[in-house]
């Protein structure tokens, strides 16, 4: 009888030897990282330490000079933000990218609203958004325009937009910088709970 050892689970995202320079300034040198599915990591360091560069590489905003990025064990060349999203990488930036004059619902599906017979399907939008809005603790009518919400609520809308897409990897750049304690707790419960 032979026993086969379980292999280690494939990381949700990993980098190997990731390097990026801006002119003559090296922002990242040989960055190795492995992020397990369901885990939470914080990237901390001084200004200019390469944190934003790492996030931009994983989000497909810039290309590495060398090294590789793997998503779900597969080497991926993330040529754009849309390419990164297609491979399951969601990123929320510190600066909000919401449309204040539009409704919560319209902001949640701004890039790819579900359609039925060529018409935007608001019923499907509500079906998809309701559990995420509830879990994140944003108890607001989804037809409300964002201009009527506070900064913290707008940030929760942006976070909800990312979570609806069920990303394999979720990168948040100072996600609670504009949130109060209640909003921070709701967001953390939603993202960090198993």
C-alpha positions as CSV (number, residue, x, y, z in Angstrom):
1,X,0.0,0.0,0.0
2,X,1.4,3.4,-0.9
3,X,0.3,6.7,0.6
4,X,0.3,9.8,-1.6
5,X,1.0,13.0,0.3
6,X,-1.4,15.9,-0.3
7,X,0.1,18.6,-2.4
8,X,0.1,22.2,-1.1
9,X,-2.9,24.2,-2.3
10,X,-2.3,26.5,-5.2
11,X,-2.1,30.1,-4.1
12,X,-4.9,32.4,-5.3
13,X,-2.1,34.8,-6.5
14,X,1.7,34.6,-6.4
15,X,4.7,36.5,-7.8
16,X,8.2,35.2,-8.5
17,X,11.2,37.5,-9.0
18,X,8.9,40.5,-9.8
19,X,11.0,43.6,-10.6
20,X,9.9,47.1,-11.7
21,X,11.9,50.2,-12.2
22,X,10.9,53.8,-13.1
23,X,13.8,55.3,-15.0
24,X,16.8,54.6,-12.8
25,X,14.8,54.0,-9.6
26,X,14.1,50.4,-8.7
27,X,10.7,50.2,-7.1
28,X,10.6,46.4,-6.7
29,X,13.5,44.0,-6.8
30,X,12.9,40.2,-7.0
31,X,9.5,40.3,-5.2
32,X,8.2,36.9,-4.2
33,X,4.7,36.6,-2.8
34,X,2.2,33.9,-2.3
35,X,-1.4,34.7,-1.2
36,X,-3.6,31.7,-0.2
37,X,-7.3,31.7,-1.0
38,X,-9.3,33.0,1.8
39,X,-6.3,34.7,3.5
40,X,-5.9,38.4,4.4
41,X,-2.6,40.2,4.0
42,X,-1.5,43.7,4.7
43,X,1.3,45.2,2.7
44,X,3.0,47.8,4.9
45,X,6.1,49.9,4.6
46,X,7.5,53.4,4.2
47,X,6.6,55.7,1.3
48,X,8.4,54.7,-1.8
49,X,8.8,51.1,-0.6
50,X,7.0,49.6,-3.7
51,X,3.5,48.9,-2.2
52,X,1.6,50.8,-4.8
53,X,3.9,49.4,-7.6
54,X,3.0,45.9,-6.4
55,X,-0.7,46.7,-6.5
56,X,-0.5,48.3,-9.9
57,X,1.4,45.3,-11.3
58,X,-1.3,42.9,-9.9
59,X,-4.1,45.1,-11.2
60,X,-2.6,45.1,-14.8
61,X,-2.0,48.9,-14.7
62,X,1.7,48.5,-15.5
63,X,4.0,45.7,-16.7
64,X,6.9,44.2,-14.7
65,X,10.4,44.5,-16.0
66,X,11.0,40.9,-15.1
67,X,9.4,38.1,-13.1
68,X,6.0,36.5,-13.3
69,X,2.6,36.8,-11.8
70,X,0.4,33.7,-11.3
71,X,-3.3,33.8,-10.7
72,X,-4.7,30.4,-9.6
73,X,-1.4,28.7,-10.4
74,X,-1.4,29.9,-14.0
75,X,1.2,32.5,-15.3
76,X,-0.7,35.5,-16.4
77,X,0.5,38.6,-18.4
78,X,-1.9,41.2,-17.1
79,X,-1.8,43.7,-19.9
80,X,-4.6,46.0,-18.6
81,X,-7.1,46.4,-15.7
82,X,-9.7,44.7,-17.8
83,X,-7.3,41.8,-18.4
84,X,-6.7,41.5,-14.6
85,X,-10.4,41.6,-13.9
86,X,-11.0,38.8,-16.5
87,X,-8.5,36.7,-14.5
88,X,-10.2,37.4,-11.2
89,X,-8.3,40.3,-9.8
90,X,-10.4,43.1,-8.3
91,X,-8.8,46.3,-7.0
92,X,-10.3,49.2,-5.0
93,X,-8.3,52.4,-5.0
94,X,-8.1,54.9,-2.2
95,X,-9.6,57.5,-4.6
96,X,-13.2,56.6,-5.3
97,X,-14.2,55.9,-8.9
98,X,-18.0,56.3,-8.5
99,X,-20.5,58.4,-10.4
100,X,-22.2,60.6,-7.8
101,X,-25.2,61.6,-10.0
102,X,-26.1,58.0,-10.7
103,X,-27.9,55.5,-8.4
104,X,-26.2,52.9,-6.3
105,X,-27.5,50.2,-8.6
106,X,-26.1,52.0,-11.7
107,X,-22.7,52.3,-10.0
108,X,-22.6,48.7,-9.0
109,X,-23.0,47.6,-12.7
110,X,-21.4,50.5,-14.4
111,X,-19.1,48.4,-16.7
112,X,-21.2,45.4,-17.3
113,X,-24.9,45.5,-16.5
114,X,-26.8,42.2,-16.9
115,X,-29.1,42.3,-19.9
116,X,-32.2,40.4,-21.0
117,X,-33.2,40.6,-24.6
118,X,-30.8,43.5,-25.1
119,X,-32.3,45.6,-22.3
120,X,-30.6,46.3,-18.9
121,X,-32.1,43.8,-16.5
122,X,-32.7,45.7,-13.2
123,X,-34.3,42.7,-11.6
124,X,-31.2,40.7,-12.1
125,X,-29.1,43.6,-10.9
126,X,-31.1,43.7,-7.6
127,X,-30.9,39.9,-7.3
128,X,-27.1,40.1,-7.5
129,X,-26.6,43.2,-5.3
130,X,-29.0,42.5,-2.4
131,X,-27.0,39.8,-0.6
132,X,-23.7,41.8,-0.9
133,X,-25.3,45.1,0.2
134,X,-26.9,43.3,3.1
135,X,-23.7,41.5,4.1
136,X,-21.7,44.7,3.9
137,X,-24.2,46.5,6.0
138,X,-25.3,49.2,3.6
139,X,-29.0,49.5,4.3
140,X,-29.9,52.0,1.6
141,X,-32.4,51.9,-1.3
142,X,-30.3,50.9,-4.3
143,X,-32.1,53.5,-6.4
144,X,-30.6,56.3,-4.3
145,X,-28.2,58.6,-6.1
146,X,-24.7,58.5,-4.6
147,X,-24.6,62.3,-4.2
148,X,-27.0,61.8,-1.3
149,X,-24.6,59.5,0.5
150,X,-21.6,60.2,2.7
151,X,-18.0,59.4,1.7
152,X,-18.0,56.2,3.8
153,X,-21.2,54.9,2.2
154,X,-19.8,55.7,-1.3
155,X,-16.7,53.7,-0.5
156,X,-18.9,50.8,0.6
157,X,-20.7,51.0,-2.8
158,X,-17.3,50.8,-4.5
159,X,-16.4,47.8,-2.4
160,X,-19.7,46.1,-3.1
161,X,-19.1,46.6,-6.9
162,X,-15.9,44.6,-6.5
163,X,-17.5,41.9,-4.4
164,X,-20.4,41.3,-6.7
165,X,-17.9,40.1,-9.3
166,X,-16.6,37.5,-6.8
167,X,-12.9,38.1,-7.5
168,X,-10.3,35.4,-6.8
169,X,-8.0,38.1,-5.4
170,X,-9.2,41.4,-3.9
171,X,-6.7,44.2,-3.5
172,X,-7.7,47.2,-1.4
173,X,-5.7,50.4,-1.2
174,X,-6.3,51.8,2.2
175,X,-10.0,50.7,2.1
176,X,-11.1,52.1,5.4
177,X,-9.4,55.5,5.1
178,X,-12.8,57.3,4.7
179,X,-14.9,54.9,6.8
180,X,-16.1,55.4,10.4
181,X,-15.8,52.5,12.9
182,X,-19.2,51.0,12.1
183,X,-18.6,51.1,8.4
184,X,-15.1,49.6,8.9
185,X,-16.5,46.7,11.0
186,X,-19.2,46.0,8.3
187,X,-16.7,46.0,5.5
188,X,-14.2,43.8,7.4
189,X,-17.0,41.3,8.3
190,X,-18.0,41.1,4.7
191,X,-14.5,40.7,3.2
192,X,-12.8,38.8,6.0
193,X,-15.4,36.4,7.2
194,X,-15.3,32.8,5.9
